[in-house]
């Protein structure tokens, strides 16, 4: 073991951390970390695929199960939202199990659950069987929303953590975008009768392919080194950290993790103690604020919004494709700038543009909802969201909590995402009917404005700091 009191070694360790542990300079392997992070981000792809696939399958499965839009509207709504109901318990319990059994085992379970739910969703004999399968898929989504960001944060070097963490959001938007075309390709493979009998089944079953790829690629990736240190498997952790950043990095990280672990109780009550009230508040504001900015109203109802605004179904579909494409491309901006500009500047910039875009969208709806500018300002909102409030809450929530509680704390954050998502999905149609689209989007603008103010005055920058440095900083406040 390297002598921690050796000043040359300490200097070398500090230099390695300062340089971002770039490959051969620090004796580590950034390709190794990138591979592990990219594999984990497939969980985000499955998250996105599963979220979006129901939109293409919905019409045909309604016909298959003889659901009437007038008589069975509640059941049709359940078919669409059933996966979301599974997300809450999935996210809630994944943290406990990941803290107890390890991040990697939970990733394996998540992959198996995605594959199983895809198959079961495609072969139901009754509508209740279909709902049960979709709830199962929601549990998988909830697990992935908790475990994937945590795993990436715990294996990534500090200088790369933001970019690698943003891969999870890139996986989500890629899954959403590609599913649009997968559904269309399957739909064109047969007539209406074929789609009613089989097409929707193939749409749902298609998820099993990336799920099995995910499962296969999980075998070569390691367990989280920080979790291994937490459970006393220090030598195994050292081996993994050597591959990440070299021997100097390994010794520095092990010493830092052991230092913070010695100061933690590891009880859930500690999470609500004075030291961790601010990080818990940050997590809730970011996750709930992202949903209350109205993103899922646009993602779930974009075709309907533009159809009502333009009176043209084809134009509405084209507009929805543009939204998906811009969301996908703008996420690369977050990957490029999150570790250069920092989390706080991106969050402030993104929320500022969200406020402006949503205010103007409301003005357009109030004055001339058929104006072509409607699409442009919706796209501006999508760009702003994809640069900041889309990927950054996942990254930040995986950074700010203490080691022994990281899994359970991330479960609280992920649960808040899905509860907020349900609230927005359920209230958006009601708000449209009661107060109209203009005031609805102004409410979303106000929520983005409140998030901006909180970030401006209460959020500390986490760029370039190790997880242990961030944790210790809460106790200094």
Residue pairs with C-beta under 8 A, 6 or more apart in sequence:
1 251
2 9
2 247
2 248
2 251
3 9
4 10
4 251
4 255
9 248
9 251
12 248
13 248
13 249
13 251
13 252
14 252
15 248
16 25
16 26
16 27
16 245
16 246
16 248
16 249
16 252
17 157
17 158
17 159
17 249
17 252
17 466
19 25
19 26
19 159
20 157
20 158
20 159
20 160
21 28
21 30
21 157
21 159
21 160
21 244
21 245
21 246
21 249
22 30
23 29
23 30
23 31
26 245
26 246
26 248
26 249
27 242
27 245
27 246
27 247
27 248
27 249
28 157
28 242
28 243
28 244
28 245
28 246
28 249
29 243
29 244
30 157
30 160
32 243
32 244
33 155
33 156
33 157
33 160
33 164
33 244
34 164
35 220
35 221
36 151
36 152
36 155
36 221
36 222
37 152
37 155
37 156
37 164
37 165
37 167
38 167
39 214
39 217
39 218
39 221
40 107
40 148
40 151
40 152
40 167
40 168
40 221
41 148
41 152
41 167
41 168
41 170
41 171
42 171
42 210
42 213
42 214
42 217
43 107
43 110
43 111
43 144
43 147
43 148
43 168
43 171
43 214
44 144
44 148
44 167
44 168
44 169
44 170
44 171
44 172
44 174
44 175
45 171
45 172
45 174
45 175
45 210
45 214
46 111
46 114
46 140
46 141
46 144
46 171
46 175
46 207
46 210
46 211
46 214
47 141
47 144
47 145
47 171
47 172
47 175
48 171
48 172
48 173
48 174
48 175
48 176
48 177
48 179
49 175
49 176
49 178
49 179
49 206
49 207
49 210
50 83
50 114
50 117
50 118
50 137
50 138
50 140
50 141
50 175
50 207
51 83
51 141
51 172
51 175
51 176
52 175
52 176
52 179
52 180
53 179
53 182
53 183
53 203
53 204
53 206
53 207
54 79
54 80
54 83
54 134
55 183
55 300
56 179
56 180
56 182
56 183
56 184
56 186
56 187
56 200
56 203
57 183
57 199
57 200
57 203
57 204
58 76
58 79
58 80
58 200
60 195
60 196
60 199
60 200
61 79
61 130
61 200
62 69
62 76
62 79
63 196
64 196
64 197
64 200
65 127
65 130
67 75
67 76
67 79
67 127
69 76
75 127
78 131
79 127
79 130
79 131
79 134
81 422
81 425
82 131
82 134
82 135
82 138
83 134
83 135
83 137
83 138
83 141
84 138
84 418
84 421
84 422
84 425
85 135
85 138
85 422
86 134
86 135
86 136
86 137
86 138
86 139
86 140
86 141
86 142
87 138
87 139
87 141
87 142
87 145
87 414
87 418
87 421
88 142
88 415
88 418
88 419
88 422
89 139
89 142
90 138
90 139
90 140
90 141
90 142
90 143
90 145
90 146
91 142
91 143
91 145
91 146
91 411
91 414
91 415
91 417
91 418
92 142
92 411
92 415
93 411
94 106
94 110
94 142
94 143
94 146
94 147
94 407
94 411
94 414
95 146
95 407
95 408
95 409
95 410
95 411
95 412
95 414
96 407
96 408
96 411
97 105
97 106
97 109
97 407
98 105
98 106
98 146
98 147
98 150
98 227
98 407
99 227
99 404
99 405
99 406
99 407
99 408
102 223
102 224
102 227
102 228
102 231
103 147
103 150
103 151
103 154
103 223
103 224
103 227
103 407
104 151
104 218
104 221
104 222
104 223
104 224
106 143
106 147
107 147
107 148
107 151
107 218
108 215
108 218
109 143
110 140
110 143
110 144
110 147
111 211
111 212
111 214
111 215
111 218
112 211
112 215
113 136
113 137
113 139
113 140
113 143
114 137
114 140
114 144
114 207
114 208
114 211
114 214
115 207
115 208
115 211
115 212
115 215
116 136
117 133
117 134
117 136
117 137
117 139
117 140
117 207
118 137
118 204
118 205
118 206
118 207
118 208
118 211
119 205
119 208
120 129
120 132
120 133
120 136
121 130
121 133
121 134
121 137
121 204
121 205
122 201
122 202
122 204
122 205
123 201
123 205
124 130
124 133
137 207
142 414
142 415
142 418
145 394
145 414
145 417
145 418
146 407
146 410
146 411
146 413
146 414
147 407
147 410
148 168
148 171
149 165
149 168
149 394
149 395
149 397
149 398
149 410
150 224
150 398
150 406
150 407
150 410
151 224
152 161
152 164
152 165
152 167
152 168
152 398
153 161
153 165
153 395
153 398
153 399
153 467
154 224
154 225
154 226
154 227
154 398
154 406
154 467
155 222
155 224
155 225
155 240
155 244
156 164
156 165
157 244
157 245
157 249
158 464
158 465
158 466
158 467
158 469
159 339
159 464
160 339
161 339
161 395
161 399
162 338
162 339
162 343
162 395
162 463
163 335
163 336
163 338
163 339
165 338
165 391
165 394
165 395
165 398
166 331
166 334
166 335
166 338
166 391
166 395
167 335
168 391
168 394
169 331
169 334
169 386
169 390
169 391
169 394
170 328
170 331
170 332
170 335
170 391
173 324
173 327
173 328
173 331
173 386
173 390
174 328
176 299
176 324
176 327
176 328
177 324
177 325
177 327
177 328
180 320
180 321
180 324
182 203
182 206
183 203
186 195
186 199
186 202
186 203
186 206
187 195
187 199
189 199
189 202
190 198
190 199
222 240
222 243
223 236
223 240
225 236
225 237
225 238
225 240
225 241
225 244
225 253
226 237
226 253
226 257
226 403
226 467
228 234
228 236
228 237
228 240
229 237
229 254
229 257
229 258
229 261
230 257
230 261
230 403
230 404
234 254
237 250
237 254
238 250
238 251
238 254
241 249
241 250
241 253
241 254
242 249
242 250
244 250
245 253
253 466
253 468
256 466
256 468
256 469
257 403
257 468
259 468
260 402
260 403
260 468
260 471
260 472
261 403
261 404
263 475
264 270
264 402
264 403
264 404
264 405
265 404
266 404
266 405
268 405
268 408
270 276
270 402
270 405
271 280
271 401
271 402
271 405
271 408
271 409
271 412
272 280
275 474
275 475
275 477
276 401
276 402
276 474
278 458
278 474
278 477
279 400
279 401
279 409
279 474
280 409
280 412
281 458
282 396
282 400
282 458
282 459
283 393
283 396
283 397
283 400
283 401
283 409
283 412
283 413
283 416
284 412
284 413
284 416
285 451
285 454
285 455
286 347
286 389
286 392
286 393
286 396
286 397
286 451
287 393
287 397
287 413
287 414
287 416
287 417
287 420
288 416
288 417
288 420
289 389
289 447
289 448
289 450
289 451
289 454
290 385
290 389
290 390
290 393
290 417
290 420
291 417
291 420
291 421
291 423
291 424
292 420
292 424
292 444
292 447
293 351
293 354
293 358
293 385
293 389
293 444
293 447
293 448
293 451
294 358
294 424
294 428
294 440
294 441
294 444
294 447
295 385
295 389
295 390
296 421
296 424
296 425
296 428
297 424
297 425
297 428
297 440
297 444
298 305
298 323
298 378
298 381
298 382
299 323
300 425
300 428
301 428
301 429
302 316
302 319
302 320
302 323
302 378
303 313
303 316
303 317
303 319
303 320
304 316
305 316
305 437
306 315
306 316
306 319
306 320
306 374
306 375
307 313
307 316
308 369
309 316
309 365
309 369
309 370
309 374
310 316
310 319
310 370
311 370
319 375
319 378
322 375
322 379
323 378
323 379
323 382
326 379
326 382
326 383
326 386
327 382
327 385
327 386
327 390
328 386
330 382
330 383
330 386
330 387
331 386
331 387
331 390
331 391
333 383
333 386
333 387
334 346
334 386
334 387
334 388
334 390
334 391
334 392
335 391
337 346
337 387
338 346
338 391
338 392
338 395
338 463
339 463
339 464
342 461
342 463
343 392
343 395
343 396
343 459
343 461
343 462
343 463
344 455
344 459
344 460
344 461
346 387
346 388
346 392
347 388
347 389
347 392
347 451
347 455
347 459
348 452
348 455
348 456
349 384
349 387
349 388
350 384
350 385
350 387
350 388
350 389
350 392
351 384
351 388
351 389
351 448
351 449
351 451
351 452
351 455
352 384
352 452
353 380
353 381
353 383
353 384
354 381
354 384
354 385
354 389
354 445
354 448
355 445
355 448
355 449
355 452
356 380
357 377
357 378
357 380
357 381
357 384
358 381
358 441
358 442
358 444
358 445
358 448
359 441
359 442
359 445
360 373
360 377
361 374
361 377
361 378
361 381
361 441
362 437
362 438
362 439
362 440
362 441
362 442
362 445
363 438
364 371
364 373
364 374
364 377
365 374
365 436
365 437
365 438
365 441
366 436
366 438
369 437
389 448
389 451
393 413
393 417
396 462
397 409
397 410
397 413
397 414
398 406
398 410
399 462
399 467
399 470
400 462
400 470
400 474
401 409
401 410
401 471
402 409
402 471
403 467
403 468
403 471
428 440
431 439
431 440
431 443
432 440
460 473
462 470
465 473
